[in-house]
Amino acid sequence: MPKWKEADPSLPKSAWHMAEADFVGFRIVRPLRVPSAEEMHRAWNNGVEIE
């Protein structure tokens, strides 16, 4: 068993669990309220182009 799997509390050991990886993660962000269709259109179609 690889050294990094020893901290995995699951049985059987998971190929994806890395308990000591405090540098890995993700964040989900959403608006507090859902914007109206008009607000969404203005935000996505504001005339700014990405080169």
N, CA, C and O atoms as a Maestro MAE file, in Angstrom:
{
 s_m_m2io_version
 :::
 2.0.0
}

f_m_ct {
 s_m_title
 :::
 protein
 m_atom[204] {
  # First column is atom index #
  i_m_mmod_type
  r_m_x_coord
  r_m_y_coord
  r_m_z_coord
  i_m_residue_number
  s_m_chain_name
  s_m_pdb_residue_name
  s_m_pdb_atom_name
  i_m_atomic_number
  :::
  1 25 0.854 -1.176 0.000 1 A "MET " " N  " 7
  2 3 0.000 0.000 0.000 1 A "MET " " CA " 6
  3 2 0.905 1.245 0.000 1 A "MET " " C  " 6
  4 15 1.856 1.328 0.777 1 A "MET " " O  " 8
  5 25 0.592 2.216 -0.888 2 A "PRO " " N  " 7
  6 3 1.378 3.443 -0.900 2 A "PRO " " CA " 6
  7 2 1.254 4.199 0.425 2 A "PRO " " C  " 6
  8 15 0.216 4.143 1.085 2 A "PRO " " O  " 8
  9 25 2.300 4.891 0.798 3 A "LYS " " N  " 7
  10 3 2.341 5.627 2.066 3 A "LYS " " CA " 6
  11 2 1.183 6.625 2.183 3 A "LYS " " C  " 6
  12 15 0.613 6.783 3.262 3 A "LYS " " O  " 8
  13 25 0.826 7.311 1.062 4 A "TRP " " N  " 7
  14 3 -0.205 8.347 1.127 4 A "TRP " " CA " 6
  15 2 -1.596 7.787 1.391 4 A "TRP " " C  " 6
  16 15 -2.484 8.545 1.779 4 A "TRP " " O  " 8
  17 25 -1.821 6.490 1.197 5 A "LYS " " N  " 7
  18 3 -3.136 5.892 1.445 5 A "LYS " " CA " 6
  19 2 -3.340 5.483 2.901 5 A "LYS " " C  " 6
  20 15 -4.466 5.173 3.288 5 A "LYS " " O  " 8
  21 25 -2.300 5.472 3.708 6 A "GLU " " N  " 7
  22 3 -2.407 5.009 5.093 6 A "GLU " " CA " 6
  23 2 -3.382 5.839 5.927 6 A "GLU " " C  " 6
  24 15 -3.984 5.319 6.865 6 A "GLU " " O  " 8
  25 25 -3.546 7.126 5.598 7 A "ALA " " N  " 7
  26 3 -4.440 7.997 6.367 7 A "ALA " " CA " 6
  27 2 -5.899 7.872 5.947 7 A "ALA " " C  " 6
  28 15 -6.771 8.459 6.587 7 A "ALA " " O  " 8
  29 25 -6.183 7.125 4.892 8 A "ASP " " N  " 7
  30 3 -7.550 6.957 4.395 8 A "ASP " " CA " 6
  31 2 -8.371 6.152 5.400 8 A "ASP " " C  " 6
  32 15 -8.030 5.003 5.683 8 A "ASP " " O  " 8
  33 25 -9.468 6.740 5.958 9 A "PRO " " N  " 7
  34 3 -10.278 6.024 6.943 9 A "PRO " " CA " 6
  35 2 -11.238 5.009 6.322 9 A "PRO " " C  " 6
  36 15 -11.840 4.211 7.041 9 A "PRO " " O  " 8
  37 25 -11.387 5.031 5.005 10 A "SER " " N  " 7
  38 3 -12.350 4.154 4.332 10 A "SER " " CA " 6
  39 2 -11.853 2.724 4.232 10 A "SER " " C  " 6
  40 15 -10.652 2.472 4.134 10 A "SER " " O  " 8
  41 25 -12.796 1.796 4.258 11 A "LEU " " N  " 7
  42 3 -12.502 0.393 3.981 11 A "LEU " " CA " 6
  43 2 -13.484 -0.073 2.922 11 A "LEU " " C  " 6
  44 15 -14.683 -0.018 3.199 11 A "LEU " " O  " 8
  45 25 -13.114 -0.507 1.787 12 A "PRO " " N  " 7
  46 3 -11.741 -0.619 1.319 12 A "PRO " " CA " 6
  47 2 -11.149 0.763 1.039 12 A "PRO " " C  " 6
  48 15 -11.880 1.742 0.893 12 A "PRO " " O  " 8
  49 25 -9.838 0.830 0.966 13 A "LYS " " N  " 7
  50 3 -9.141 2.082 0.714 13 A "LYS " " CA " 6
  51 2 -9.530 2.629 -0.657 13 A "LYS " " C  " 6
  52 15 -9.662 1.883 -1.627 13 A "LYS " " O  " 8
  53 25 -9.707 3.917 -0.711 14 A "SER " " N  " 7
  54 3 -10.124 4.563 -1.945 14 A "SER " " CA " 6
  55 2 -8.913 5.000 -2.771 14 A "SER " " C  " 6
  56 15 -7.893 5.419 -2.224 14 A "SER " " O  " 8
  57 25 -9.039 4.899 -4.062 15 A "ALA " " N  " 7
  58 3 -7.966 5.371 -4.948 15 A "ALA " " CA " 6
  59 2 -7.937 6.898 -4.982 15 A "ALA " " C  " 6
  60 15 -6.945 7.481 -5.420 15 A "ALA " " O  " 8
  61 25 -9.010 7.558 -4.526 16 A "TRP " " N  " 7
  62 3 -9.126 9.010 -4.655 16 A "TRP " " CA " 6
  63 2 -9.019 9.748 -3.334 16 A "TRP " " C  " 6
  64 15 -8.983 10.978 -3.335 16 A "TRP " " O  " 8
  65 25 -8.968 9.057 -2.218 17 A "HIS " " N  " 7
  66 3 -8.936 9.711 -0.910 17 A "HIS " " CA " 6
  67 2 -7.502 10.070 -0.539 17 A "HIS " " C  " 6
  68 15 -6.610 9.222 -0.563 17 A "HIS " " O  " 8
  69 25 -7.292 11.341 -0.196 18 A "MET " " N  " 7
  70 3 -5.972 11.789 0.241 18 A "MET " " CA " 6
  71 2 -6.185 12.719 1.428 18 A "MET " " C  " 6
  72 15 -6.282 13.934 1.256 18 A "MET " " O  " 8
  73 25 -6.259 12.160 2.619 19 A "ALA " " N  " 7
  74 3 -6.610 12.904 3.829 19 A "ALA " " CA " 6
  75 2 -5.607 13.996 4.177 19 A "ALA " " C  " 6
  76 15 -5.972 14.978 4.824 19 A "ALA " " O  " 8
  77 25 -4.385 13.851 3.771 20 A "GLU " " N  " 7
  78 3 -3.352 14.819 4.133 20 A "GLU " " CA " 6
  79 2 -3.198 15.929 3.095 20 A "GLU " " C  " 6
  80 15 -2.295 16.757 3.215 20 A "GLU " " O  " 8
  81 25 -4.050 15.962 2.094 21 A "ALA " " N  " 7
  82 3 -3.932 16.949 1.017 21 A "ALA " " CA " 6
  83 2 -4.732 18.207 1.365 21 A "ALA " " C  " 6
  84 15 -5.835 18.407 0.858 21 A "ALA " " O  " 8
  85 25 -4.171 19.047 2.229 22 A "ASP " " N  " 7
  86 3 -4.864 20.285 2.585 22 A "ASP " " CA " 6
  87 2 -4.696 21.357 1.520 22 A "ASP " " C  " 6
  88 15 -5.184 22.475 1.689 22 A "ASP " " O  " 8
  89 25 -4.015 21.037 0.431 23 A "PHE " " N  " 7
  90 3 -3.794 21.981 -0.656 23 A "PHE " " CA " 6
  91 2 -4.740 21.734 -1.832 23 A "PHE " " C  " 6
  92 15 -4.691 22.463 -2.823 23 A "PHE " " O  " 8
  93 25 -5.595 20.721 -1.737 24 A "VAL " " N  " 7
  94 3 -6.500 20.367 -2.819 24 A "VAL " " CA " 6
  95 2 -7.923 20.679 -2.389 24 A "VAL " " C  " 6
  96 15 -8.304 20.402 -1.252 24 A "VAL " " O  " 8
  97 25 -8.712 21.253 -3.290 25 A "GLY " " N  " 7
  98 3 -10.107 21.507 -2.967 25 A "GLY " " CA " 6
  99 2 -10.815 22.220 -4.097 25 A "GLY " " C  " 6
  100 15 -10.231 22.492 -5.146 25 A "GLY " " O  " 8
  101 25 -12.070 22.515 -3.870 26 A "PHE " " N  " 7
  102 3 -12.837 23.276 -4.838 26 A "PHE " " CA " 6
  103 2 -13.870 24.101 -4.077 26 A "PHE " " C  " 6
  104 15 -14.185 23.812 -2.923 26 A "PHE " " O  " 8
  105 25 -14.378 25.105 -4.725 27 A "ARG " " N  " 7
  106 3 -15.347 25.988 -4.097 27 A "ARG " " CA " 6
  107 2 -16.518 26.181 -5.059 27 A "ARG " " C  " 6
  108 15 -16.315 26.404 -6.252 27 A "ARG " " O  " 8
  109 25 -17.706 26.098 -4.554 28 A "ILE " " N  " 7
  110 3 -18.902 26.335 -5.352 28 A "ILE " " CA " 6
  111 2 -19.451 27.699 -4.964 28 A "ILE " " C  " 6
  112 15 -19.641 27.998 -3.785 28 A "ILE " " O  " 8
  113 25 -19.702 28.520 -5.976 29 A "VAL " " N  " 7
  114 3 -20.191 29.877 -5.736 29 A "VAL " " CA " 6
  115 2 -21.493 30.054 -6.502 29 A "VAL " " C  " 6
  116 15 -21.619 29.636 -7.654 29 A "VAL " " O  " 8
  117 25 -22.446 30.673 -5.848 30 A "ARG " " N  " 7
  118 3 -23.715 30.983 -6.515 30 A "ARG " " CA " 6
  119 2 -24.228 32.304 -5.977 30 A "ARG " " C  " 6
  120 15 -23.866 32.703 -4.870 30 A "ARG " " O  " 8
  121 25 -25.068 32.991 -6.742 31 A "PRO " " N  " 7
  122 3 -25.624 34.246 -6.241 31 A "PRO " " CA " 6
  123 2 -26.612 34.001 -5.098 31 A "PRO " " C  " 6
  124 15 -27.226 32.937 -5.013 31 A "PRO " " O  " 8
  125 25 -26.754 34.990 -4.230 32 A "LEU " " N  " 7
  126 3 -27.703 34.873 -3.124 32 A "LEU " " CA " 6
  127 2 -29.123 34.738 -3.659 32 A "LEU " " C  " 6
  128 15 -29.924 33.958 -3.144 32 A "LEU " " O  " 8
  129 25 -29.419 35.504 -4.691 33 A "ARG " " N  " 7
  130 3 -30.724 35.365 -5.364 33 A "ARG " " CA " 6
  131 2 -30.466 35.177 -6.845 33 A "ARG " " C  " 6
  132 15 -29.488 35.700 -7.378 33 A "ARG " " O  " 8
  133 25 -31.331 34.439 -7.511 34 A "VAL " " N  " 7
  134 3 -31.172 34.190 -8.941 34 A "VAL " " CA " 6
  135 2 -31.520 35.473 -9.690 34 A "VAL " " C  " 6
  136 15 -32.605 36.022 -9.501 34 A "VAL " " O  " 8
  137 25 -30.604 35.960 -10.544 35 A "PRO " " N  " 7
  138 3 -30.904 37.178 -11.287 35 A "PRO " " CA " 6
  139 2 -32.008 36.940 -12.316 35 A "PRO " " C  " 6
  140 15 -32.225 35.816 -12.770 35 A "PRO " " O  " 8
  141 25 -32.686 38.005 -12.668 36 A "SER " " N  " 7
  142 3 -33.739 37.891 -13.681 36 A "SER " " CA " 6
  143 2 -33.095 37.636 -15.035 36 A "SER " " C  " 6
  144 15 -31.889 37.812 -15.205 36 A "SER " " O  " 8
  145 25 -33.913 37.221 -15.995 37 A "ALA " " N  " 7
  146 3 -33.394 36.957 -17.344 37 A "ALA " " CA " 6
  147 2 -32.772 38.219 -17.934 37 A "ALA " " C  " 6
  148 15 -31.751 38.144 -18.617 37 A "ALA " " O  " 8
  149 25 -33.371 39.364 -17.681 38 A "GLU " " N  " 7
  150 3 -32.838 40.638 -18.184 38 A "GLU " " CA " 6
  151 2 -31.474 40.950 -17.558 38 A "GLU " " C  " 6
  152 15 -30.556 41.381 -18.256 38 A "GLU " " O  " 8
  153 25 -31.342 40.736 -16.252 39 A "GLU " " N  " 7
  154 3 -30.059 40.971 -15.580 39 A "GLU " " CA " 6
  155 2 -28.975 40.019 -16.110 39 A "GLU " " C  " 6
  156 15 -27.830 40.422 -16.311 39 A "GLU " " O  " 8
  157 25 -29.349 38.767 -16.328 40 A "MET " " N  " 7
  158 3 -28.390 37.811 -16.869 40 A "MET " " CA " 6
  159 2 -27.959 38.215 -18.274 40 A "MET " " C  " 6
  160 15 -26.778 38.131 -18.612 40 A "MET " " O  " 8
  161 25 -28.905 38.647 -19.082 41 A "HIS " " N  " 7
  162 3 -28.588 39.070 -20.449 41 A "HIS " " CA " 6
  163 2 -27.627 40.258 -20.427 41 A "HIS " " C  " 6
  164 15 -26.658 40.284 -21.185 41 A "HIS " " O  " 8
  165 25 -27.890 41.242 -19.561 42 A "ARG " " N  " 7
  166 3 -27.000 42.409 -19.464 42 A "ARG " " CA " 6
  167 2 -25.603 42.003 -19.013 42 A "ARG " " C  " 6
  168 15 -24.615 42.525 -19.528 42 A "ARG " " O  " 8
  169 25 -25.507 41.086 -18.065 43 A "ALA " " N  " 7
  170 3 -24.203 40.665 -17.547 43 A "ALA " " CA " 6
  171 2 -23.394 39.908 -18.602 43 A "ALA " " C  " 6
  172 15 -22.185 40.112 -18.720 43 A "ALA " " O  " 8
  173 25 -24.055 39.037 -19.368 44 A "TRP " " N  " 7
  174 3 -23.338 38.220 -20.348 44 A "TRP " " CA " 6
  175 2 -23.139 38.921 -21.682 44 A "TRP " " C  " 6
  176 15 -22.273 38.520 -22.460 44 A "TRP " " O  " 8
  177 25 -23.910 39.945 -21.962 45 A "ASN " " N  " 7
  178 3 -23.829 40.645 -23.246 45 A "ASN " " CA " 6
  179 2 -23.525 42.120 -23.019 45 A "ASN " " C  " 6
  180 15 -24.269 42.994 -23.463 45 A "ASN " " O  " 8
  181 25 -22.424 42.386 -22.324 46 A "ASN " " N  " 7
  182 3 -22.101 43.766 -21.957 46 A "ASN " " CA " 6
  183 2 -21.160 44.448 -22.932 46 A "ASN " " C  " 6
  184 15 -20.692 45.553 -22.659 46 A "ASN " " O  " 8
  185 25 -20.870 43.814 -24.071 47 A "GLY " " N  " 7
  186 3 -20.048 44.434 -25.086 47 A "GLY " " CA " 6
  187 2 -18.551 44.262 -24.873 47 A "GLY " " C  " 6
  188 15 -17.759 44.745 -25.682 47 A "GLY " " O  " 8
  189 25 -18.150 43.592 -23.815 48 A "VAL " " N  " 7
  190 3 -16.727 43.344 -23.569 48 A "VAL " " CA " 6
  191 2 -16.353 42.055 -24.273 48 A "VAL " " C  " 6
  192 15 -16.970 41.013 -24.054 48 A "VAL " " O  " 8
  193 25 -15.341 42.133 -25.117 49 A "GLU " " N  " 7
  194 3 -14.916 40.942 -25.843 49 A "GLU " " CA " 6
  195 2 -13.584 40.448 -25.289 49 A "GLU " " C  " 6
  196 15 -12.722 41.237 -24.903 49 A "GLU " " O  " 8
  197 25 -13.438 39.146 -25.261 50 A "ILE " " N  " 7
  198 3 -12.190 38.532 -24.827 50 A "ILE " " CA " 6
  199 2 -11.362 38.246 -26.076 50 A "ILE " " C  " 6
  200 15 -11.845 37.623 -27.022 50 A "ILE " " O  " 8
  201 25 -10.124 38.699 -26.071 51 A "GLU " " N  " 7
  202 3 -9.253 38.485 -27.239 51 A "GLU " " CA " 6
  203 2 -8.582 37.154 -27.184 51 A "GLU " " C  " 6
  204 15 -7.816 36.811 -28.085 51 A "GLU " " O  " 8
  :::
 }
 m_bond[203] {
  # First column is bond index #
  i_m_from
  i_m_to
  i_m_order
  :::
  1 1 2 1
  2 2 3 1
  3 3 4 2
  4 3 5 1
  5 5 6 1
  6 6 7 1
  7 7 8 2
  8 7 9 1
  9 9 10 1
  10 10 11 1
  11 11 12 2
  12 11 13 1
  13 13 14 1
  14 14 15 1
  15 15 16 2
  16 15 17 1
  17 17 18 1
  18 18 19 1
  19 19 20 2
  20 19 21 1
  21 21 22 1
  22 22 23 1
  23 23 24 2
  24 23 25 1
  25 25 26 1
  26 26 27 1
  27 27 28 2
  28 27 29 1
  29 29 30 1
  30 30 31 1
  31 31 32 2
  32 31 33 1
  33 33 34 1
  34 34 35 1
  35 35 36 2
  36 35 37 1
  37 37 38 1
  38 38 39 1
  39 39 40 2
  40 39 41 1
  41 41 42 1
  42 42 43 1
  43 43 44 2
  44 43 45 1
  45 45 46 1
  46 46 47 1
  47 47 48 2
  48 47 49 1
  49 49 50 1
  50 50 51 1
  51 51 52 2
  52 51 53 1
  53 53 54 1
  54 54 55 1
  55 55 56 2
  56 55 57 1
  57 57 58 1
  58 58 59 1
  59 59 60 2
  60 59 61 1
  61 61 62 1
  62 62 63 1
  63 63 64 2
  64 63 65 1
  65 65 66 1
  66 66 67 1
  67 67 68 2
  68 67 69 1
  69 69 70 1
  70 70 71 1
  71 71 72 2
  72 71 73 1
  73 73 74 1
  74 74 75 1
  75 75 76 2
  76 75 77 1
  77 77 78 1
  78 78 79 1
  79 79 80 2
  80 79 81 1
  81 81 82 1
  82 82 83 1
  83 83 84 2
  84 83 85 1
  85 85 86 1
  86 86 87 1
  87 87 88 2
  88 87 89 1
  89 89 90 1
  90 90 91 1
  91 91 92 2
  92 91 93 1
  93 93 94 1
  94 94 95 1
  95 95 96 2
  96 95 97 1
  97 97 98 1
  98 98 99 1
  99 99 100 2
  100 99 101 1
  101 101 102 1
  102 102 103 1
  103 103 104 2
  104 103 105 1
  105 105 106 1
  106 106 107 1
  107 107 108 2
  108 107 109 1
  109 109 110 1
  110 110 111 1
  111 111 112 2
  112 111 113 1
  113 113 114 1
  114 114 115 1
  115 115 116 2
  116 115 117 1
  117 117 118 1
  118 118 119 1
  119 119 120 2
  120 119 121 1
  121 121 122 1
  122 122 123 1
  123 123 124 2
  124 123 125 1
  125 125 126 1
  126 126 127 1
  127 127 128 2
  128 127 129 1
  129 129 130 1
  130 130 131 1
  131 131 132 2
  132 131 133 1
  133 133 134 1
  134 134 135 1
  135 135 136 2
  136 135 137 1
  137 137 138 1
  138 138 139 1
  139 139 140 2
  140 139 141 1
  141 141 142 1
  142 142 143 1
  143 143 144 2
  144 143 145 1
  145 145 146 1
  146 146 147 1
  147 147 148 2
  148 147 149 1
  149 149 150 1
  150 150 151 1
  151 151 152 2
  152 151 153 1
  153 153 154 1
  154 154 155 1
  155 155 156 2
  156 155 157 1
  157 157 158 1
  158 158 159 1
  159 159 160 2
  160 159 161 1
  161 161 162 1
  162 162 163 1
  163 163 164 2
  164 163 165 1
  165 165 166 1
  166 166 167 1
  167 167 168 2
  168 167 169 1
  169 169 170 1
  170 170 171 1
  171 171 172 2
  172 171 173 1
  173 173 174 1
  174 174 175 1
  175 175 176 2
  176 175 177 1
  177 177 178 1
  178 178 179 1
  179 179 180 2
  180 179 181 1
  181 181 182 1
  182 182 183 1
  183 183 184 2
  184 183 185 1
  185 185 186 1
  186 186 187 1
  187 187 188 2
  188 187 189 1
  189 189 190 1
  190 190 191 1
  191 191 192 2
  192 191 193 1
  193 193 194 1
  194 194 195 1
  195 195 196 2
  196 195 197 1
  197 197 198 1
  198 198 199 1
  199 199 200 2
  200 199 201 1
  201 201 202 1
  202 202 203 1
  203 203 204 2
  :::
 }
}
